[in-house]
Amino acid sequence: MVAKRFASIAAALILGALSLPAMAQTATGGAGQQPGTTGQQPGGNNGRQRRQSDPAQARQQMMDRMKQTLGASDEEFQAISPKLEQVMTLSRDVSSRSSGRTRNRGGQNGQPTQGTPAAQPLSPVRQAAADLRAVTSNKDAKPEDIKAKLDAYRQAKAQAKTQLVAAQQELRGLLTQRQEATLVEMGLLD
């Protein structure tokens, strides 16, 4: 019971931390916001501004929490962190819900708009999802165009799944049993 509760909380923390860079973009001029606006929501936040956050700082804080959770030394975590980030990114791409979303990344098809800070480039899965969304939103799109974008999305997602399995295996090779068990509980490893 406690392990399941811990795993649920840890997974929520990871997913929340992964979305911090996207939320930070919204706060600093994301989709639907005019360049130069402050990030206030009329009538929404009782006149308060959204907290503006640096995506790099948010990522660093998340990785610091992961280091603490894993109980890794500085040296251990220096080896673990690149593989851990790769697994977290691929996991997000493979998950059926998040891979189809590029919200809060700017304008049409997830590309940054004028006045929006440039985000990290879209992964192949997210780019394929944005391309698919663009073609399906076009009422005049030809069936063969839709099929091509759908096939490209499925292929990108299948490739991400293969890469995830390989990345998880590489990460396992760097972990202690306790660290591996912790990441299994968090849902990052099987």
Secondary structure, DSSP 8 states (H G I E B T S, - for coil): -HHHHHHHHHHHHHHHHHHHHHHHHHHTT-TT--TT--S--TTTSTT-------HHHHHHHHHHHHHHHHT--HHHHHHHHHHHHHHHHHHHHHSTTGGG--TTS-SGGG---TTS-------HHHHHHHHHHHHHH-TT--HHHHHHHHHHHHHHHHHHHHHHHHHHHHHHTT--HHHHHHHHHHTS--
